[in-house]
Amino acid sequence: MPWPRSGSGCLDPIMTTHLPAGYRLSTDPARLDADRVHRWLSEDTYWAGGRTVDSHRRAVENSLNFGVYDEASGEQVAYARILTDLATFAWLCDVYVARPARGKGLGTALVEEIRDHLAPYGLRRIMLATRDAHGVYAKAGFAPLANPDVFMVHGENVVSFRADDEG
């Protein structure tokens, strides 16, 4: 299965089974509201606060991006992206639901759609990091690491995921 990059198309149409009525999922790069997503992430998250436009652009260009759109208005209301080798591993990151759209199950539905989209690749694991949304991810089958001591990181730990930190 080829992996679409920003210049090579997208995975639309995606058959969705988890999104509430009135919402549509798309991986079409042309539909993505990159400025809005940058604002959401850089101004309203603990993990990407202060992310530059250039850094955001590079992240988007080198990821598979998922957007959720309100069918009535066409407005983007949620976002997430995946990094993967398409063989063994994927990293789910930058999952965000716009404040006015929260409480409708969109976060869980988006994660379930992404999980189901990746299933045919037979990945051994999909990982993510969260400080405050464990319940959202647990509904989609994610669980804490059984043995976190086997994982390591290289580079600065600039974001803390401890609940008592400001981010």
Beta strands, then each sheet from edge to edge (+ up, - down):
strand 1: 23-26
strand 2: 64-70
strand 3: 76-84
strand 4: 89-97
strand 5: 125-127
sheet 1: 1+ 2- 3+ 4- 5-
end
